[in-house]
Amino acid sequence: MSQEAIQSLDDAIAKHPFRPKGMMTSVDLFDALKANGRIERKEGMWYFDSDIFVSIDNESDGLSFDLPSSQ
Protein backbone atom coordinates (compact mmCIF):
# COMPACT_ATOMS: atom_id res chain seq x y z
CA MET A 1 0.00 0.00 0.00
CA SER A 2 2.70 2.52 0.90
CA GLN A 3 4.61 1.73 -2.32
CA GLU A 4 1.50 2.69 -4.31
CA ALA A 5 1.23 5.98 -2.40
CA ILE A 6 4.92 6.73 -3.01
CA GLN A 7 4.50 5.96 -6.71
CA SER A 8 1.45 8.23 -6.80
CA LEU A 9 3.53 11.02 -5.26
CA ASP A 10 6.36 10.43 -7.75
CA ASP A 11 3.85 10.54 -10.63
CA ALA A 12 2.25 13.76 -9.34
CA ILE A 13 5.65 15.44 -9.05
CA ALA A 14 6.61 14.30 -12.56
CA LYS A 15 3.35 15.68 -14.00
CA HIS A 16 3.58 18.96 -12.07
CA PRO A 17 4.52 21.87 -14.36
CA PHE A 18 7.56 22.63 -12.19
CA ARG A 19 9.50 20.79 -9.51
CA PRO A 20 7.91 21.99 -6.27
CA LYS A 21 10.08 23.52 -3.58
CA GLY A 22 7.81 22.09 -0.88
CA MET A 23 4.91 19.78 -0.17
CA MET A 24 2.70 18.65 2.67
CA THR A 25 2.27 14.99 3.60
CA SER A 26 0.22 13.04 6.07
CA VAL A 27 2.05 11.50 9.01
CA ASP A 28 1.61 8.02 7.52
CA LEU A 29 3.06 8.99 4.14
CA PHE A 30 5.93 10.83 5.83
CA ASP A 31 6.74 7.67 7.81
CA ALA A 32 6.57 5.52 4.65
CA LEU A 33 8.84 7.90 2.73
CA LYS A 34 11.30 8.00 5.61
CA ALA A 35 11.31 4.19 5.89
CA ASN A 36 12.06 3.99 2.15
CA GLY A 37 14.98 6.41 2.40
CA ARG A 38 13.24 9.16 0.42
CA ILE A 39 13.28 11.72 3.25
CA GLU A 40 16.34 13.09 4.97
CA ARG A 41 16.98 15.76 7.55
CA LYS A 42 19.17 18.72 6.57
CA GLU A 43 19.77 21.73 8.79
CA GLY A 44 16.84 20.79 11.03
CA MET A 45 14.36 20.48 8.13
CA TRP A 46 13.00 17.42 6.32
CA TYR A 47 13.54 17.06 2.57
CA PHE A 48 12.16 14.64 0.00
CA ASP A 49 14.78 13.50 -2.53
CA SER A 50 17.14 16.16 -1.11
CA ASP A 51 15.38 19.16 -2.67
CA ILE A 52 11.68 19.31 -1.75
CA PHE A 53 10.89 20.65 1.73
CA VAL A 54 8.39 18.44 3.56
CA SER A 55 5.82 19.73 5.99
CA ILE A 56 3.74 17.24 7.98
CA ASP A 57 -0.03 17.69 8.11
CA ASN A 58 -1.13 16.17 11.40
CA GLU A 59 -4.79 16.57 10.37
CA SER A 60 -4.56 14.32 7.27
CA ASP A 61 -5.42 10.66 7.42
CA GLY A 62 -3.91 7.82 5.46
CA LEU A 63 -1.21 8.19 2.83
CA SER A 64 -2.01 11.63 1.44
CA PHE A 65 0.00 14.56 0.11
CA ASP A 66 -0.56 18.06 -1.20
CA LEU A 67 1.61 19.81 -3.76
CA PRO A 68 1.57 23.57 -4.35
CA SER A 69 -0.72 25.02 -6.98
CA SER A 70 0.54 24.67 -10.52
CA GLN A 71 -0.23 28.34 -11.18
PDB file of N, CA, C and O in Angstrom:
ATOM      1  N   MET A   1       0.816  -1.195   0.000  1.00  0.00           N
ATOM      2  CA  MET A   1       0.000   0.000   0.000  1.00  0.00           C
ATOM      3  C   MET A   1       0.862   1.262   0.000  1.00  0.00           C
ATOM      4  O   MET A   1       0.602   2.183  -0.773  1.00  0.00           O
ATOM      5  N   SER A   2       1.874   1.314   0.849  1.00  0.00           N
ATOM      6  CA  SER A   2       2.699   2.517   0.899  1.00  0.00           C
ATOM      7  C   SER A   2       3.505   2.707  -0.388  1.00  0.00           C
ATOM      8  O   SER A   2       3.776   3.841  -0.783  1.00  0.00           O
ATOM      9  N   GLN A   3       3.890   1.603  -1.047  1.00  0.00           N
ATOM     10  CA  GLN A   3       4.610   1.733  -2.318  1.00  0.00           C
ATOM     11  C   GLN A   3       3.731   2.387  -3.373  1.00  0.00           C
ATOM     12  O   GLN A   3       4.215   3.171  -4.190  1.00  0.00           O
ATOM     13  N   GLU A   4       2.439   2.068  -3.360  1.00  0.00           N
ATOM     14  CA  GLU A   4       1.503   2.688  -4.308  1.00  0.00           C
ATOM     15  C   GLU A   4       1.382   4.181  -4.029  1.00  0.00           C
ATOM     16  O   GLU A   4       1.336   4.979  -4.965  1.00  0.00           O
ATOM     17  N   ALA A   5       1.329   4.569  -2.766  1.00  0.00           N
ATOM     18  CA  ALA A   5       1.234   5.983  -2.404  1.00  0.00           C
ATOM     19  C   ALA A   5       2.510   6.727  -2.808  1.00  0.00           C
ATOM     20  O   ALA A   5       2.442   7.860  -3.286  1.00  0.00           O
ATOM     21  N   ILE A   6       3.653   6.104  -2.621  1.00  0.00           N
ATOM     22  CA  ILE A   6       4.925   6.726  -3.005  1.00  0.00           C
ATOM     23  C   ILE A   6       4.978   6.879  -4.520  1.00  0.00           C
ATOM     24  O   ILE A   6       5.424   7.911  -5.021  1.00  0.00           O
ATOM     25  N   GLN A   7       4.528   5.867  -5.252  1.00  0.00           N
ATOM     26  CA  GLN A   7       4.504   5.957  -6.708  1.00  0.00           C
ATOM     27  C   GLN A   7       3.543   7.049  -7.165  1.00  0.00           C
ATOM     28  O   GLN A   7       3.829   7.771  -8.121  1.00  0.00           O
ATOM     29  N   SER A   8       2.408   7.171  -6.488  1.00  0.00           N
ATOM     30  CA  SER A   8       1.447   8.227  -6.802  1.00  0.00           C
ATOM     31  C   SER A   8       2.072   9.602  -6.590  1.00  0.00           C
ATOM     32  O   SER A   8       1.868  10.507  -7.399  1.00  0.00           O
ATOM     33  N   LEU A   9       2.825   9.761  -5.517  1.00  0.00           N
ATOM     34  CA  LEU A   9       3.530  11.022  -5.259  1.00  0.00           C
ATOM     35  C   LEU A   9       4.565  11.277  -6.348  1.00  0.00           C
ATOM     36  O   LEU A   9       4.635  12.386  -6.879  1.00  0.00           O
ATOM     37  N   ASP A  10       5.363  10.282  -6.687  1.00  0.00           N
ATOM     38  CA  ASP A  10       6.364  10.433  -7.750  1.00  0.00           C
ATOM     39  C   ASP A  10       5.703  10.844  -9.064  1.00  0.00           C
ATOM     40  O   ASP A  10       6.207  11.718  -9.768  1.00  0.00           O
ATOM     41  N   ASP A  11       4.579  10.215  -9.392  1.00  0.00           N
ATOM     42  CA  ASP A  11       3.850  10.541 -10.626  1.00  0.00           C
ATOM     43  C   ASP A  11       3.328  11.975 -10.602  1.00  0.00           C
ATOM     44  O   ASP A  11       3.419  12.685 -11.603  1.00  0.00           O
ATOM     45  N   ALA A  12       2.785  12.401  -9.469  1.00  0.00           N
ATOM     46  CA  ALA A  12       2.250  13.760  -9.342  1.00  0.00           C
ATOM     47  C   ALA A  12       3.364  14.792  -9.492  1.00  0.00           C
ATOM     48  O   ALA A  12       3.167  15.828 -10.128  1.00  0.00           O
ATOM     49  N   ILE A  13       4.521  14.520  -8.916  1.00  0.00           N
ATOM     50  CA  ILE A  13       5.650  15.440  -9.051  1.00  0.00           C
ATOM     51  C   ILE A  13       6.115  15.491 -10.503  1.00  0.00           C
ATOM     52  O   ILE A  13       6.413  16.568 -11.017  1.00  0.00           O
ATOM     53  N   ALA A  14       6.179  14.352 -11.161  1.00  0.00           N
ATOM     54  CA  ALA A  14       6.612  14.298 -12.565  1.00  0.00           C
ATOM     55  C   ALA A  14       5.644  15.049 -13.476  1.00  0.00           C
ATOM     56  O   ALA A  14       6.070  15.661 -14.456  1.00  0.00           O
ATOM     57  N   LYS A  15       4.360  15.009 -13.169  1.00  0.00           N
ATOM     58  CA  LYS A  15       3.347  15.680 -13.996  1.00  0.00           C
ATOM     59  C   LYS A  15       3.178  17.158 -13.643  1.00  0.00           C
ATOM     60  O   LYS A  15       2.576  17.914 -14.406  1.00  0.00           O
ATOM     61  N   HIS A  16       3.702  17.566 -12.499  1.00  0.00           N
ATOM     62  CA  HIS A  16       3.578  18.964 -12.070  1.00  0.00           C
ATOM     63  C   HIS A  16       4.348  19.849 -13.051  1.00  0.00           C
ATOM     64  O   HIS A  16       5.412  19.447 -13.522  1.00  0.00           O
ATOM     65  N   PRO A  17       3.842  21.034 -13.369  1.00  0.00           N
ATOM     66  CA  PRO A  17       4.522  21.874 -14.363  1.00  0.00           C
ATOM     67  C   PRO A  17       5.916  22.343 -13.951  1.00  0.00           C
ATOM     68  O   PRO A  17       6.705  22.756 -14.802  1.00  0.00           O
ATOM     69  N   PHE A  18       6.223  22.284 -12.671  1.00  0.00           N
ATOM     70  CA  PHE A  18       7.560  22.629 -12.191  1.00  0.00           C
ATOM     71  C   PHE A  18       7.859  21.767 -10.964  1.00  0.00           C
ATOM     72  O   PHE A  18       6.946  21.295 -10.286  1.00  0.00           O
ATOM     73  N   ARG A  19       9.123  21.574 -10.694  1.00  0.00           N
ATOM     74  CA  ARG A  19       9.500  20.786  -9.509  1.00  0.00           C
ATOM     75  C   ARG A  19       9.190  21.633  -8.274  1.00  0.00           C
ATOM     76  O   ARG A  19       9.785  22.695  -8.090  1.00  0.00           O
ATOM     77  N   PRO A  20       8.272  21.177  -7.432  1.00  0.00           N
ATOM     78  CA  PRO A  20       7.907  21.989  -6.273  1.00  0.00           C
ATOM     79  C   PRO A  20       9.058  22.148  -5.296  1.00  0.00           C
ATOM     80  O   PRO A  20       9.915  21.273  -5.173  1.00  0.00           O
ATOM     81  N   LYS A  21       9.062  23.272  -4.607  1.00  0.00           N
ATOM     82  CA  LYS A  21      10.081  23.518  -3.581  1.00  0.00           C
ATOM     83  C   LYS A  21       9.643  22.940  -2.249  1.00  0.00           C
ATOM     84  O   LYS A  21      10.460  22.771  -1.344  1.00  0.00           O
ATOM     85  N   GLY A  22       8.339  22.630  -2.119  1.00  0.00           N
ATOM     86  CA  GLY A  22       7.814  22.087  -0.885  1.00  0.00           C
ATOM     87  C   GLY A  22       6.536  21.311  -1.112  1.00  0.00           C
ATOM     88  O   GLY A  22       5.910  21.410  -2.167  1.00  0.00           O
ATOM     89  N   MET A  23       6.157  20.540  -0.114  1.00  0.00           N
ATOM     90  CA  MET A  23       4.911  19.779  -0.168  1.00  0.00           C
ATOM     91  C   MET A  23       4.490  19.460   1.258  1.00  0.00           C
ATOM     92  O   MET A  23       5.269  19.574   2.204  1.00  0.00           O
ATOM     93  N   MET A  24       3.231  19.056   1.379  1.00  0.00           N
ATOM     94  CA  MET A  24       2.705  18.653   2.670  1.00  0.00           C
ATOM     95  C   MET A  24       2.313  17.181   2.562  1.00  0.00           C
ATOM     96  O   MET A  24       1.726  16.765   1.564  1.00  0.00           O
ATOM     97  N   THR A  25       2.637  16.397   3.585  1.00  0.00           N
ATOM     98  CA  THR A  25       2.272  14.987   3.597  1.00  0.00           C
ATOM     99  C   THR A  25       1.562  14.648   4.899  1.00  0.00           C
ATOM    100  O   THR A  25       1.705  15.337   5.910  1.00  0.00           O
ATOM    101  N   SER A  26       0.801  13.579   4.845  1.00  0.00           N
ATOM    102  CA  SER A  26       0.220  13.043   6.073  1.00  0.00           C
ATOM    103  C   SER A  26       1.336  12.400   6.894  1.00  0.00           C
ATOM    104  O   SER A  26       2.423  12.139   6.378  1.00  0.00           O
ATOM    105  N   VAL A  27       1.067  12.154   8.144  1.00  0.00           N
ATOM    106  CA  VAL A  27       2.048  11.504   9.015  1.00  0.00           C
ATOM    107  C   VAL A  27       2.394  10.117   8.467  1.00  0.00           C
ATOM    108  O   VAL A  27       3.561   9.727   8.449  1.00  0.00           O
ATOM    109  N   ASP A  28       1.378   9.379   8.023  1.00  0.00           N
ATOM    110  CA  ASP A  28       1.606   8.018   7.523  1.00  0.00           C
ATOM    111  C   ASP A  28       2.488   8.016   6.272  1.00  0.00           C
ATOM    112  O   ASP A  28       3.386   7.183   6.148  1.00  0.00           O
ATOM    113  N   LEU A  29       2.236   8.942   5.347  1.00  0.00           N
ATOM    114  CA  LEU A  29       3.058   8.992   4.142  1.00  0.00           C
ATOM    115  C   LEU A  29       4.478   9.435   4.495  1.00  0.00           C
ATOM    116  O   LEU A  29       5.445   8.899   3.954  1.00  0.00           O
ATOM    117  N   PHE A  30       4.608  10.395   5.383  1.00  0.00           N
ATOM    118  CA  PHE A  30       5.933  10.827   5.827  1.00  0.00           C
ATOM    119  C   PHE A  30       6.717   9.632   6.373  1.00  0.00           C
ATOM    120  O   PHE A  30       7.881   9.435   6.024  1.00  0.00           O
ATOM    121  N   ASP A  31       6.074   8.839   7.229  1.00  0.00           N
ATOM    122  CA  ASP A  31       6.738   7.668   7.808  1.00  0.00           C
ATOM    123  C   ASP A  31       7.137   6.666   6.736  1.00  0.00           C
ATOM    124  O   ASP A  31       8.220   6.083   6.801  1.00  0.00           O
ATOM    125  N   ALA A  32       6.268   6.460   5.747  1.00  0.00           N
ATOM    126  CA  ALA A  32       6.568   5.524   4.651  1.00  0.00           C
ATOM    127  C   ALA A  32       7.737   6.031   3.810  1.00  0.00           C
ATOM    128  O   ALA A  32       8.625   5.261   3.445  1.00  0.00           O
ATOM    129  N   LEU A  33       7.734   7.323   3.506  1.00  0.00           N
ATOM    130  CA  LEU A  33       8.836   7.898   2.735  1.00  0.00           C
ATOM    131  C   LEU A  33      10.151   7.807   3.493  1.00  0.00           C
ATOM    132  O   LEU A  33      11.193   7.493   2.918  1.00  0.00           O
ATOM    133  N   LYS A  34      10.093   8.082   4.778  1.00  0.00           N
ATOM    134  CA  LYS A  34      11.300   8.000   5.607  1.00  0.00           C
ATOM    135  C   LYS A  34      11.822   6.566   5.665  1.00  0.00           C
ATOM    136  O   LYS A  34      13.027   6.338   5.562  1.00  0.00           O
ATOM    137  N   ALA A  35      10.921   5.604   5.831  1.00  0.00           N
ATOM    138  CA  ALA A  35      11.313   4.194   5.888  1.00  0.00           C
ATOM    139  C   ALA A  35      11.933   3.723   4.571  1.00  0.00           C
ATOM    140  O   ALA A  35      12.756   2.808   4.559  1.00  0.00           O
ATOM    141  N   ASN A  36      11.531   4.355   3.458  1.00  0.00           N
ATOM    142  CA  ASN A  36      12.061   3.993   2.146  1.00  0.00           C
ATOM    143  C   ASN A  36      13.270   4.837   1.751  1.00  0.00           C
ATOM    144  O   ASN A  36      13.727   4.765   0.610  1.00  0.00           O
ATOM    145  N   GLY A  37      13.786   5.626   2.672  1.00  0.00           N
ATOM    146  CA  GLY A  37      14.982   6.414   2.404  1.00  0.00           C
ATOM    147  C   GLY A  37      14.767   7.598   1.488  1.00  0.00           C
ATOM    148  O   GLY A  37      15.728   8.114   0.917  1.00  0.00           O
ATOM    149  N   ARG A  38      13.538   8.041   1.334  1.00  0.00           N
ATOM    150  CA  ARG A  38      13.242   9.155   0.424  1.00  0.00           C
ATOM    151  C   ARG A  38      13.229  10.499   1.136  1.00  0.00           C
ATOM    152  O   ARG A  38      13.181  11.544   0.486  1.00  0.00           O
ATOM    153  N   ILE A  39      13.272  10.485   2.473  1.00  0.00           N
ATOM    154  CA  ILE A  39      13.279  11.722   3.250  1.00  0.00           C
ATOM    155  C   ILE A  39      14.527  11.750   4.112  1.00  0.00           C
ATOM    156  O   ILE A  39      14.901  10.756   4.734  1.00  0.00           O
ATOM    157  N   GLU A  40      15.163  12.913   4.133  1.00  0.00           N
ATOM    158  CA  GLU A  40      16.340  13.086   4.972  1.00  0.00           C
ATOM    159  C   GLU A  40      16.254  14.428   5.684  1.00  0.00           C
ATOM    160  O   GLU A  40      15.547  15.338   5.250  1.00  0.00           O
ATOM    161  N   ARG A  41      16.974  14.528   6.762  1.00  0.00           N
ATOM    162  CA  ARG A  41      16.979  15.759   7.553  1.00  0.00           C
ATOM    163  C   ARG A  41      18.243  16.543   7.220  1.00  0.00           C
ATOM    164  O   ARG A  41      19.355  16.021   7.293  1.00  0.00           O
ATOM    165  N   LYS A  42      18.048  17.814   6.851  1.00  0.00           N
ATOM    166  CA  LYS A  42      19.166  18.717   6.571  1.00  0.00           C
ATOM    167  C   LYS A  42      18.901  20.026   7.291  1.00  0.00           C
ATOM    168  O   LYS A  42      17.842  20.631   7.130  1.00  0.00           O
ATOM    169  N   GLU A  43      19.863  20.456   8.080  1.00  0.00           N
ATOM    170  CA  GLU A  43      19.774  21.730   8.791  1.00  0.00           C
ATOM    171  C   GLU A  43      18.467  21.864   9.575  1.00  0.00           C
ATOM    172  O   GLU A  43      17.867  22.938   9.613  1.00  0.00           O
ATOM    173  N   GLY A  44      18.037  20.777  10.194  1.00  0.00           N
ATOM    174  CA  GLY A  44      16.840  20.792  11.025  1.00  0.00           C
ATOM    175  C   GLY A  44      15.528  20.692  10.276  1.00  0.00           C
ATOM    176  O   GLY A  44      14.466  20.728  10.897  1.00  0.00           O
ATOM    177  N   MET A  45      15.572  20.566   8.947  1.00  0.00           N
ATOM    178  CA  MET A  45      14.357  20.476   8.130  1.00  0.00           C
ATOM    179  C   MET A  45      14.346  19.136   7.409  1.00  0.00           C
ATOM    180  O   MET A  45      15.396  18.535   7.181  1.00  0.00           O
ATOM    181  N   TRP A  46      13.150  18.672   7.051  1.00  0.00           N
ATOM    182  CA  TRP A  46      12.997  17.417   6.319  1.00  0.00           C
ATOM    183  C   TRP A  46      12.861  17.697   4.833  1.00  0.00           C
ATOM    184  O   TRP A  46      12.138  18.606   4.423  1.00  0.00           O
ATOM    185  N   TYR A  47      13.574  16.893   4.019  1.00  0.00           N
ATOM    186  CA  TYR A  47      13.544  17.063   2.571  1.00  0.00           C
ATOM    187  C   TYR A  47      13.289  15.731   1.882  1.00  0.00           C
ATOM    188  O   TYR A  47      13.830  14.697   2.273  1.00  0.00           O
ATOM    189  N   PHE A  48      12.457  15.777   0.851  1.00  0.00           N
ATOM    190  CA  PHE A  48      12.159  14.640  -0.005  1.00  0.00           C
ATOM    191  C   PHE A  48      13.128  14.681  -1.178  1.00  0.00           C
ATOM    192  O   PHE A  48      13.257  15.714  -1.836  1.00  0.00           O
ATOM    193  N   ASP A  49      13.796  13.592  -1.444  1.00  0.00           N
ATOM    194  CA  ASP A  49      14.782  13.502  -2.534  1.00  0.00           C
ATOM    195  C   ASP A  49      15.764  14.675  -2.521  1.00  0.00           C
ATOM    196  O   ASP A  49      16.187  15.147  -3.577  1.00  0.00           O
ATOM    197  N   SER A  50      16.117  15.133  -1.351  1.00  0.00           N
ATOM    198  CA  SER A  50      17.140  16.156  -1.108  1.00  0.00           C
ATOM    199  C   SER A  50      16.769  17.579  -1.502  1.00  0.00           C
ATOM    200  O   SER A  50      17.509  18.505  -1.170  1.00  0.00           O
ATOM    201  N   ASP A  51      15.631  17.793  -2.210  1.00  0.00           N
ATOM    202  CA  ASP A  51      15.384  19.158  -2.667  1.00  0.00           C
ATOM    203  C   ASP A  51      13.953  19.675  -2.476  1.00  0.00           C
ATOM    204  O   ASP A  51      13.678  20.831  -2.798  1.00  0.00           O
ATOM    205  N   ILE A  52      13.051  18.861  -1.968  1.00  0.00           N
ATOM    206  CA  ILE A  52      11.676  19.313  -1.747  1.00  0.00           C
ATOM    207  C   ILE A  52      11.409  19.308  -0.249  1.00  0.00           C
ATOM    208  O   ILE A  52      11.403  18.258   0.392  1.00  0.00           O
ATOM    209  N   PHE A  53      11.185  20.513   0.304  1.00  0.00           N
ATOM    210  CA  PHE A  53      10.888  20.648   1.727  1.00  0.00           C
ATOM    211  C   PHE A  53       9.586  19.921   2.048  1.00  0.00           C
ATOM    212  O   PHE A  53       8.615  20.015   1.297  1.00  0.00           O
ATOM    213  N   VAL A  54       9.569  19.203   3.156  1.00  0.00           N
ATOM    214  CA  VAL A  54       8.385  18.440   3.557  1.00  0.00           C
ATOM    215  C   VAL A  54       7.823  18.996   4.856  1.00  0.00           C
ATOM    216  O   VAL A  54       8.525  19.128   5.859  1.00  0.00           O
ATOM    217  N   SER A  55       6.550  19.314   4.807  1.00  0.00           N
ATOM    218  CA  SER A  55       5.816  19.733   5.987  1.00  0.00           C
ATOM    219  C   SER A  55       4.822  18.622   6.308  1.00  0.00           C
ATOM    220  O   SER A  55       4.222  18.047   5.400  1.00  0.00           O
ATOM    221  N   ILE A  56       4.646  18.321   7.576  1.00  0.00           N
ATOM    222  CA  ILE A  56       3.744  17.239   7.981  1.00  0.00           C
ATOM    223  C   ILE A  56       2.399  17.826   8.389  1.00  0.00           C
ATOM    224  O   ILE A  56       2.320  18.734   9.216  1.00  0.00           O
ATOM    225  N   ASP A  57       1.342  17.282   7.786  1.00  0.00           N
ATOM    226  CA  ASP A  57      -0.026  17.691   8.108  1.00  0.00           C
ATOM    227  C   ASP A  57      -0.597  16.692   9.103  1.00  0.00           C
ATOM    228  O   ASP A  57      -0.993  15.591   8.723  1.00  0.00           O
ATOM    229  N   ASN A  58      -0.640  17.067  10.357  1.00  0.00           N
ATOM    230  CA  ASN A  58      -1.132  16.171  11.399  1.00  0.00           C
ATOM    231  C   ASN A  58      -2.636  15.931  11.316  1.00  0.00           C
ATOM    232  O   ASN A  58      -3.155  15.039  11.987  1.00  0.00           O
ATOM    233  N   GLU A  59      -3.335  16.708  10.509  1.00  0.00           N
ATOM    234  CA  GLU A  59      -4.786  16.569  10.366  1.00  0.00           C
ATOM    235  C   GLU A  59      -5.167  15.544   9.295  1.00  0.00           C
ATOM    236  O   GLU A  59      -6.287  15.032   9.308  1.00  0.00           O
ATOM    237  N   SER A  60      -4.264  15.241   8.377  1.00  0.00           N
ATOM    238  CA  SER A  60      -4.562  14.322   7.270  1.00  0.00           C
ATOM    239  C   SER A  60      -4.506  12.871   7.717  1.00  0.00           C
ATOM    240  O   SER A  60      -3.688  12.484   8.551  1.00  0.00           O
ATOM    241  N   ASP A  61      -5.389  12.092   7.145  1.00  0.00           N
ATOM    242  CA  ASP A  61      -5.423  10.656   7.419  1.00  0.00           C
ATOM    243  C   ASP A  61      -4.840   9.891   6.240  1.00  0.00           C
ATOM    244  O   ASP A  61      -4.822  10.378   5.110  1.00  0.00           O
ATOM    245  N   GLY A  62      -4.373   8.710   6.519  1.00  0.00           N
ATOM    246  CA  GLY A  62      -3.906   7.822   5.455  1.00  0.00           C
ATOM    247  C   GLY A  62      -2.609   8.284   4.829  1.00  0.00           C
ATOM    248  O   GLY A  62      -1.791   8.949   5.464  1.00  0.00           O
ATOM    249  N   LEU A  63      -2.440   7.919   3.571  1.00  0.00           N
ATOM    250  CA  LEU A  63      -1.214   8.194   2.835  1.00  0.00           C
ATOM    251  C   LEU A  63      -1.466   9.317   1.832  1.00  0.00           C
ATOM    252  O   LEU A  63      -1.488   9.075   0.626  1.00  0.00           O
ATOM    253  N   SER A  64      -1.655  10.529   2.317  1.00  0.00           N
ATOM    254  CA  SER A  64      -2.014  11.633   1.441  1.00  0.00           C
ATOM    255  C   SER A  64      -0.897  12.673   1.369  1.00  0.00           C
ATOM    256  O   SER A  64      -0.016  12.738   2.226  1.00  0.00           O
ATOM    257  N   PHE A  65      -0.969  13.485   0.308  1.00  0.00           N
ATOM    258  CA  PHE A  65       0.001  14.559   0.113  1.00  0.00           C
ATOM    259  C   PHE A  65      -0.688  15.717  -0.596  1.00  0.00           C
ATOM    260  O   PHE A  65      -1.759  15.564  -1.184  1.00  0.00           O
ATOM    261  N   ASP A  66      -0.053  16.862  -0.527  1.00  0.00           N
ATOM    262  CA  ASP A  66      -0.563  18.058  -1.204  1.00  0.00           C
ATOM    263  C   ASP A  66       0.621  18.800  -1.774  1.00  0.00           C
ATOM    264  O   ASP A  66       1.553  19.161  -1.055  1.00  0.00           O
ATOM    265  N   LEU A  67       0.574  19.030  -3.095  1.00  0.00           N
ATOM    266  CA  LEU A  67       1.612  19.807  -3.763  1.00  0.00           C
ATOM    267  C   LEU A  67       1.108  21.232  -3.950  1.00  0.00           C
ATOM    268  O   LEU A  67      -0.100  21.466  -3.922  1.00  0.00           O
ATOM    269  N   PRO A  68       2.017  22.190  -4.140  1.00  0.00           N
ATOM    270  CA  PRO A  68       1.566  23.567  -4.352  1.00  0.00           C
ATOM    271  C   PRO A  68       0.808  23.694  -5.669  1.00  0.00           C
ATOM    272  O   PRO A  68       0.927  22.854  -6.560  1.00  0.00           O
ATOM    273  N   SER A  69       0.044  24.744  -5.763  1.00  0.00           N
ATOM    274  CA  SER A  69      -0.724  25.017  -6.975  1.00  0.00           C
ATOM    275  C   SER A  69       0.210  25.083  -8.168  1.00  0.00           C
ATOM    276  O   SER A  69       1.355  25.518  -8.048  1.00  0.00           O
ATOM    277  N   SER A  70      -0.278  24.653  -9.308  1.00  0.00           N
ATOM    278  CA  SER A  70       0.542  24.674 -10.519  1.00  0.00           C
ATOM    279  C   SER A  70       0.508  26.037 -11.214  1.00  0.00           C
ATOM    280  O   SER A  70       1.051  26.195 -12.307  1.00  0.00           O
ATOM    281  N   GLN A  71      -0.121  27.001 -10.585  1.00  0.00           N
ATOM    282  CA  GLN A  71      -0.233  28.340 -11.183  1.00  0.00           C
ATOM    283  C   GLN A  71       0.845  29.256 -10.689  1.00  0.00           C
ATOM    284  O   GLN A  71       0.899  30.419 -11.090  1.00  0.00           O
TER     285      GLN A  71
END
